Amino acid sequence: MMRLYKVYHRFSPFTSSCCLVHPFSLGNARFPTSSIRSPGHLRTHSRSLFKPAMNASRFNRLVPVNSALAEDSSTAGNGSANVSVTFTEEDDENVAIGVKYRVPPPEIRDIVDAPPLPAISFSPLRDKILFLKRRSLPPLAELARPEEKLAGIRIDGKCNTRSRMSFYTGIGIHQLMPDGSLGPEKEVNGLPDGAKINFVSWSSDGKHLAFSVRFEEEDSSSGKLRVWVADVETGTARPLFQSQEIYLNAVFDNYVWVDNSTLLVCTIPLSRGDLPKKPLVPSGPKIQSNEQKSIIQVRTYQDLLKDEYDEDLFDYYATSQLVLASLDGKVKEVGSPAVYTSMDPSPDEKYILISSIHRPYSFIVPCGRFPKKVEMWTADGNFVRELCDLPLAENIPIAFSSVRKGMRSINWRADKPSTLYWAETQDGGDAKVEVSPRDIIYTQPAEPQEGEQPEILHKLDLRYGGISWCDDSLALVYESWYKTRRTRTWVISPGSKDVSPRILFDRSSEDVYSDPGSPMLRRTPAGTYVIAKLRKENDDGTYVLLNGSGATPEGNIPFLDLFDINTGSKERIWESDKEKYYENVVALMSDQKEGDIHLNDLKILTSKESKTENTQYYIQSWPDRKSCQITDFPHPYPQLATLQKEMIRYQRKDGVQLTATLYLPPGYDPSKDGPLPCLVWSYPGEFKSKDAAGQVRGSPNEFAGIGPTSALLWLARRFAILSGPTIPIIGEGNEEANDRYVEQLVSSAEAAVEEVIRRGVAHPSKIAVGGHSYGAFMTANLLAHAPHLFSCGIARSGAYNRTLTPFGFQNEDRTLWEATNTYVEMSPFMSANKIKKPILLIHGEEDNNPGTLTMQSDRFFNALKGHGALCRLVILPFESHGYAARESIMHVLWETDRWLQKHCVSNTSEVSPDINASKDGEGKEVTDSENKAVAASGGGGAELADDSENGQFHSKPRLHF
């Protein structure tokens, strides 16, 4: 049965801190500049560790590979365990220390082990679909492969790529028939046995696929990547290079289609020598100096360069030789070997923007801040000119909205053959400097006339956030300011100097109810993406399509508006069914022809789901609004097909409206079955106003996706789950949100617990709390300052001592010395003596996330143990901030289930129905904490929770175009 990956695509006016996959991104695509640049491939790197703050839905990377666990649940071996763990006194003693990998009960394990879904990619002409097949969770042995930690990235030296890449195991090609059905599958053939496929990319004409292949060989070249191409009509694949000595270097960018028959490839230089050898005796001490008294404040970055040997090692792996290769076998080396980081052909395929980084490197910031050079070459590899050579950027201020000095966001205009544009800061990159304008956007032809200076396109008083291009008469420019959450959209006419820019939207980014939506983009014949213009019969208006999430007090009701860009008038031409279903506009499917799209020819791809029905996909066509279903997927976990889901609203004692999603097991009836043990799983968020904090986000009709470490797995163990209760930390006016962190945290938790008890679904003495990353920080603080609410806690990959992150964390941009009380009093480490309820700490041994160093859990555990707390620390070998290996994930589930069964389900403590009353002096601790102006960090920064906690793994499919 065919399955798809679902994408919730909305064009974002903000540059995100993570790599976004844009619809139609498979192919020689040039993307709108408000998203982080992508080279046009569907990448299968290790899972993303961060999520964009505005993203409505979050998804895991499925890391393919089979795993091995013991049948007896105690020793590693092949196969999948099928034995449930029972808890006895002896078992408690045995699991105290030194246990081997364990597996959770079958009802949890079976859901996690369900076959993964393939990823899906539409061809540029929308006439074919790829099914990119994968295996399930990887074994720990894959994570145990040696990796080099250099300049803020991790490199698999054997493959010469980023470490821990997942991969595809096969590619199936389907014809999309006129009636919306799919033709029979044609498997890409000719690949070696056991091929691991990455970086799949369409040629712009849709006739060929390019991708990398690696497979285990017996010689020393084992595991290195080679570039292959496949004919889409026949499915036959072959290596791009005839030489067996040319390998892909995928540490940074890897390859790009220059035209329909030529690729520019980053290869491992044939002249590269042996791996640098670390000297047995150092040439001297390691010295850092600040004798110029520069102010350099940096966050706690991981995996930085440490010495000259690391610099040499970084150069060894990251240096590439660029090679032009055509499908007919011609090969040409271009340029000199360098650390190339990106390659971006112009829309007319005449030029290529080449970015590289170079020495001097830094020991205190990652490679993204190394000196950066941007050059323009011709498509056949000849140097044209240097656009900029930016110096090392160690001193970017930590204040949010601060940026690097000099030219940034250099891109090609999507609507022109070869015109450049970029932004330059006027405040020195420092968000604390007051200046007008703050950013200026410039534009210039690829090869300007002698003496021709860059033209000023637009000036901004907020921070530049990207441009959506349409044509000379229309472009949308985005700017935003984090401190105030203000975001503005400007309408400009790039080709008409006499037309003044005007503000189209000016709003708070937190106010989801006022979000007008984002313009839908269409693919051009050049492979770029521009705003789709629509026209109506006998109407000269200039219309665009605004695709919005439709946030309302009843939940999201996505919509599609026909918007007159000149008058501001709107016509709603599509809206989700709000009674039972949740539907989304995924992509525009009627963009094959040039020119404006007539409304009667409009065709869109939508998704549809309900609380109990998993996502299916439809093509909807105008004018008759015909809807054609193109998928029919089975339920991913039928054992939970009848789970109960409800979006609930309740009020905090200060009047702030809160929202949460309550999940109940299949067949549960509170009047007959009584209250259940309950797991509260959440993550704090920051807001500038109470009104914004109280707005409803999400839909009650969305299908309940369950990930490999999702709290929803415990529905199979007859728990009630309160997922994502809003934990708003509000800082209104000049007040910083963190100044009253603990007070607001406790108040939000009290309101949530009171609500589930009032509903009769949760037993007052059997409520556990848990979270990942910043949610772990939240969990520890709640057990310290609100022990009367919870029986136990589970804290994964958290940070607990903020003095160890002195130059800002999460969304806090004040330093430890500027907000000492905030840093100290918000840290649960400082309140370790108050934690009396059982707490389970889990952490990846190789956490690379800024702020959540593994030692945070280690030191917190020692502090707890030093005060006699009931606690347990589980360090997962080879795991990073999120967990990937099957052994690790299964053991995390086993540990969590054991903790919940022992300290929540079996809890017999008496708890007063009045949650504000408590025993043994615990109430006094809460009162004391509420009377203090204490603080902590909020949601949305460097410690964003890994996707795996959010339950969207098997059942929330994504599409890639």
Secondary structure, 3 states (H helix, E strand, C coil): CCCCECCCCCCCCCCCCCCCCCCCCCCCCECCCCCCCCCCCECCCCCCCCCCCCCCCCCCCCCCCCCECCCCCCCCCCECCCCCCCCCHHHHHHHCCCCCCCCCCHHHHHHHCCCCCCEEEECCCCCEEEEEECCCCCCHHHHCCCCEEECCEEEECCCCEECCCCCECEEEEEEECCCCCECCCEECECCCCCCEEEEEEECCCCCEEEEEEECCCCCCCCCCEEEEEEECCCCEEEECCCCCCCCECECCCCEEEEECCEEEEEECCCCCCCCCCCCCCCCCCCCCCCCCCCCCCCCCCCCCCCCHHHHHHHHHHHCEEEEEEECCCCEEEEEEEEEEEEEEECCCCCEEEEEEECCCCCCCCCHHHCCEEEEEEECCCCEEEEEEEECCCCCCCCCCCCCCCCEEEEEECCCCCCEEEEEEECCCCCCCCCCCCCEEEEEEECCCCCCCCCEEEEEECCEEEEEEEEECCEEEEEEEECCCCEEEEEEECCCCCCCCCEEEEEEECCCHHHCCCEECEEECCCCEEEECEEECCCCCCCEEEEEECCCCCCCCCCEEEEEECCCCCEEEEEECCCCCEEEEEEEECCCCCCCCEEHHHCEEEEEEEECCCCCEEEEEECCCCEEEECCCCCCCCHHHCCCEEEEEEEECCCCCEEEEEEEECCCCCHHHHCCEEEEEECCEEEECCHHHHCCCCCCCCCCCCCCCCCHHHHHHHCCEEEECCCEEEECCCCCCHHHHHHHHHHHHHHHHHHHHHHCCCEEEEEEEEEEECHHHHHHHHHHHHCCCCCCEEEEECCCCCHHHCCCCECCECCCCCCCHHHHHHHCHHHHHHHCCCCEEEEEECCCCCCCCCHHHHHHHHHHHHHCCCCEEEEEECCCCCCCCCHHHHHHHHHHHHHHHHHHHHCCCCCCCCCCCCCCCCHHHHHHHHHCCCCCCCCCCCCCCCCHHHHCCCCCCCEEEC
